[in-house]
């Protein structure tokens, strides 16, 4: 066995061995060494096995190359699409007056969103509130990062951002207060006498359609009574509801 190995090594060409050793030290794969040195691939495999040459893994090299190209394309698609917006906002900060915002851009208002349009609106808001070059640089870094993450979400490579419930709760709370205020004003119109939807609309200033909806809901909740009447000068086709407080309907 030793004699056969010795004969094989005697057949090896020193210049090929030296070239392959240098290629291995440079981090080339076996395929790259074969193509760059114009040496048959089988010869490279034989030298590598007999002399223990450590070449880079071809599969790992290809995967790393593909990964770098993919990251470059993703960053490029994000940056190129909005580079004009960023630069325009950057230039406009010095010329346009800044509007002070009572809300801190960090915290609840800065929660990531799954909407690209909302991200762009947030970018403009943060640029309008930036006070120094360092803040603008941080905003640009945030924008590139969140666009990159948004592209991953769009291609289903990661789960969506968590959605903030703070703003939705505030909006719902305001709508509830507004609804209660309207209900109170409508019920106050019935304290003196029963009225139709049109009469209530004229007193409160609400449109007839929304007033009719409020009165229907109040009737279903038992807050008012109603009956069908014919308005003065009308006919049976023009019958309307007459609303009154509970127990006051004649």
C-alpha positions as CSV (number, residue, x, y, z in Angstrom):
1,X,0.0,0.0,0.0
2,X,2.8,2.4,0.8
3,X,4.6,1.5,-2.4
4,X,1.5,2.3,-4.5
5,X,1.1,5.7,-2.7
6,X,4.7,6.5,-3.3
7,X,4.3,5.8,-7.0
8,X,1.2,8.0,-7.2
9,X,3.0,10.9,-5.6
10,X,6.0,10.5,-7.9
11,X,3.6,11.0,-10.8
12,X,2.4,14.3,-9.4
13,X,3.7,17.5,-11.0
14,X,5.2,19.9,-8.5
15,X,4.0,23.0,-10.4
16,X,0.4,21.8,-10.3
17,X,0.7,21.0,-6.6
18,X,2.2,24.4,-5.8
19,X,-0.6,26.2,-7.8
20,X,-3.3,24.2,-6.0
21,X,-1.8,24.9,-2.6
22,X,-1.9,28.7,-3.4
23,X,-5.4,28.4,-4.6
24,X,-6.5,26.7,-1.4
25,X,-4.8,29.3,0.7
26,X,-6.6,32.1,-1.3
27,X,-10.0,30.5,-0.2
28,X,-10.9,29.2,-3.7
29,X,-13.2,26.2,-4.1
30,X,-12.2,23.2,-6.1
31,X,-14.3,24.3,-9.1
32,X,-12.8,27.8,-9.0
33,X,-9.3,26.4,-8.8
34,X,-10.0,24.2,-11.8
35,X,-11.4,27.0,-13.9
36,X,-8.8,29.7,-13.0
37,X,-5.7,27.4,-13.3
38,X,-7.0,25.5,-16.3
39,X,-6.5,22.1,-14.5
40,X,-9.0,19.3,-15.0
41,X,-11.5,19.0,-12.2
42,X,-10.7,15.3,-11.5
43,X,-7.0,16.2,-11.1
44,X,-7.9,18.8,-8.5
45,X,-9.9,16.2,-6.7
46,X,-7.0,13.8,-6.8
47,X,-4.4,16.3,-5.5
48,X,-6.8,17.4,-2.8
49,X,-7.4,13.9,-1.6
50,X,-3.7,12.7,-1.7
51,X,-2.2,15.8,-0.2
52,X,-5.0,16.9,2.1
53,X,-5.6,20.3,0.5
54,X,-8.5,22.2,2.1
55,X,-10.5,24.1,-0.5
56,X,-13.5,26.3,0.2
57,X,-16.9,24.5,0.0
58,X,-18.5,25.2,-3.3
59,X,-22.0,24.9,-2.1
60,X,-21.5,27.2,0.8
61,X,-19.8,29.8,-1.5
62,X,-22.7,29.7,-3.9
63,X,-25.3,30.0,-1.1
64,X,-23.4,33.0,0.4
65,X,-23.1,34.7,-3.0
66,X,-26.8,34.2,-3.6
67,X,-27.7,35.5,-0.2
68,X,-25.6,38.6,-0.7
69,X,-27.1,39.3,-4.1
70,X,-30.6,38.9,-2.6
71,X,-29.9,41.3,0.3
72,X,-28.5,43.8,-2.2
73,X,-31.6,43.6,-4.4
74,X,-33.9,44.0,-1.4
75,X,-32.0,47.0,-0.1
76,X,-31.8,48.5,-3.5
77,X,-35.6,48.2,-4.2
78,X,-36.3,49.9,-0.9
79,X,-33.8,52.7,-1.2
80,X,-34.3,53.5,-4.9
81,X,-38.1,53.8,-4.6
82,X,-38.0,56.5,-2.0
83,X,-34.6,58.1,-2.3
84,X,-36.2,61.2,-3.9
85,X,-38.6,61.5,-1.0
86,X,-35.8,61.3,1.5
87,X,-33.6,63.9,-0.2
88,X,-36.5,66.3,-0.8
89,X,-37.6,66.1,2.8
90,X,-34.0,66.6,3.9
91,X,-33.7,69.8,1.8
92,X,-37.1,71.1,2.8
93,X,-36.4,71.0,6.5
94,X,-34.2,74.1,6.5
95,X,-36.5,76.2,4.4
96,X,-40.0,75.3,5.7
97,X,-41.1,76.3,9.2
98,X,-41.3,73.5,11.6
99,X,-44.7,72.7,13.2
100,X,-44.4,71.6,16.8
101,X,-46.1,68.4,17.5
102,X,-47.5,67.5,20.9
103,X,-46.9,63.9,20.3
104,X,-43.5,62.3,20.8
105,X,-42.3,60.6,17.6
106,X,-41.0,57.8,19.7
107,X,-43.2,55.4,21.7
108,X,-46.8,54.6,20.8
109,X,-46.8,56.9,17.7
110,X,-43.6,55.2,16.3
111,X,-45.0,51.7,16.4
112,X,-44.2,49.8,13.2
113,X,-47.0,49.4,10.8
114,X,-47.7,46.9,8.0
115,X,-48.8,49.6,5.5
116,X,-46.2,51.1,3.2
117,X,-48.2,54.3,2.8
118,X,-48.3,54.7,6.6
119,X,-44.5,54.2,6.7
120,X,-44.1,57.0,4.2
121,X,-46.4,59.3,6.1
122,X,-44.4,58.5,9.3
123,X,-41.2,59.4,7.4
124,X,-42.5,62.8,6.5
125,X,-43.7,63.4,10.1
126,X,-40.4,62.5,11.6
127,X,-38.5,64.6,9.1
128,X,-40.7,67.6,10.0
129,X,-39.8,67.1,13.6
130,X,-36.1,66.6,13.2
131,X,-33.9,69.3,14.8
132,X,-30.4,68.2,13.9
133,X,-28.3,66.3,11.3
134,X,-27.9,63.4,13.7
135,X,-31.7,63.0,14.1
136,X,-32.1,63.0,10.3
137,X,-29.4,60.4,9.9
138,X,-31.2,58.2,12.5
139,X,-34.5,58.7,10.7
140,X,-32.9,57.6,7.4
141,X,-31.5,54.5,9.0
142,X,-34.9,53.7,10.6
143,X,-36.6,54.1,7.2
144,X,-34.2,51.8,5.4
145,X,-34.5,49.2,8.1
146,X,-38.3,49.3,8.2
147,X,-38.6,49.1,4.4
148,X,-36.3,46.1,4.4
149,X,-38.5,44.4,7.1
150,X,-41.7,45.4,5.2
151,X,-40.3,43.7,2.0
152,X,-39.8,40.6,4.0
153,X,-43.3,40.7,5.3
154,X,-44.7,41.2,1.8
155,X,-42.8,38.2,0.6
156,X,-44.0,36.2,3.6
157,X,-40.4,35.8,5.0
158,X,-41.3,37.0,8.4
159,X,-44.5,37.6,10.5
160,X,-46.2,41.0,10.3
161,X,-45.5,43.8,12.7
162,X,-47.5,43.9,15.9
163,X,-50.4,46.4,15.6
164,X,-50.8,49.1,18.2
165,X,-54.2,49.3,19.7
166,X,-53.7,52.7,21.4
167,X,-54.8,54.8,18.4
168,X,-57.8,52.6,17.7
169,X,-58.9,52.7,21.3
170,X,-58.6,56.5,21.4
171,X,-60.7,56.8,18.2
172,X,-63.3,54.4,19.5
173,X,-63.5,56.3,22.8
174,X,-64.0,59.6,21.0
175,X,-66.7,58.1,18.8
176,X,-68.4,56.8,21.9
177,X,-68.4,60.2,23.6
178,X,-69.7,61.8,20.4
179,X,-72.5,59.3,20.2
180,X,-73.5,59.8,23.8
181,X,-73.5,63.6,23.3
182,X,-75.8,63.3,20.3
183,X,-78.2,60.9,22.1
184,X,-78.4,63.3,25.0
185,X,-79.2,66.3,22.8
186,X,-81.8,64.3,20.9
187,X,-83.5,63.1,24.1
188,X,-83.6,66.7,25.4
189,X,-85.8,67.7,22.4
190,X,-88.5,65.3,23.6
191,X,-88.9,66.7,27.1
192,X,-91.5,69.3,26.0
193,X,-93.5,67.5,23.4
194,X,-93.4,64.5,21.0
195,X,-91.6,65.3,17.7
196,X,-91.0,63.7,14.3
197,X,-87.5,63.0,12.9
198,X,-87.6,66.1,10.8
199,X,-88.5,68.3,13.8
200,X,-85.7,66.8,15.9
201,X,-83.2,67.3,13.0
202,X,-84.2,71.0,12.7
203,X,-83.7,71.6,16.5
204,X,-80.4,69.7,16.9
205,X,-78.9,70.5,13.5
206,X,-78.1,66.9,12.7
207,X,-79.0,65.6,9.3
208,X,-82.3,63.7,8.9
209,X,-80.6,60.4,8.0
210,X,-78.4,60.2,11.1
211,X,-81.2,61.4,13.3
212,X,-83.6,58.7,12.0
213,X,-80.9,56.1,12.7
214,X,-80.4,57.4,16.3
215,X,-84.2,57.4,16.9
216,X,-84.5,53.9,15.6
217,X,-81.8,52.7,18.0
218,X,-83.3,54.6,20.9
219,X,-86.7,52.9,20.2
220,X,-85.1,49.5,20.2
221,X,-83.4,50.2,23.5
222,X,-86.7,51.3,25.0
223,X,-85.5,54.9,25.6
224,X,-88.4,56.4,23.5
225,X,-91.8,55.4,22.3
226,X,-93.1,56.0,18.7
227,X,-96.2,55.8,16.7
228,X,-97.1,56.3,13.0
229,X,-98.8,59.6,12.2
230,X,-99.7,61.6,9.0
231,X,-98.0,64.9,8.9
232,X,-100.1,68.1,8.4
233,X,-101.0,68.4,4.7
234,X,-99.7,64.9,3.9
235,X,-101.3,61.7,2.9
236,X,-101.1,58.0,4.0
237,X,-98.1,57.6,1.7
238,X,-96.2,60.2,3.6
239,X,-96.7,58.7,7.1
240,X,-93.8,59.3,9.6
241,X,-92.9,58.2,13.1
242,X,-93.7,60.5,16.0
243,X,-91.3,60.0,18.9
244,X,-91.9,60.7,22.6
245,X,-90.5,59.9,26.0
246,X,-91.6,56.5,27.4
247,X,-95.1,56.7,28.9
248,X,-96.0,60.1,27.3
249,X,-97.4,58.8,24.0
250,X,-101.1,59.6,23.8
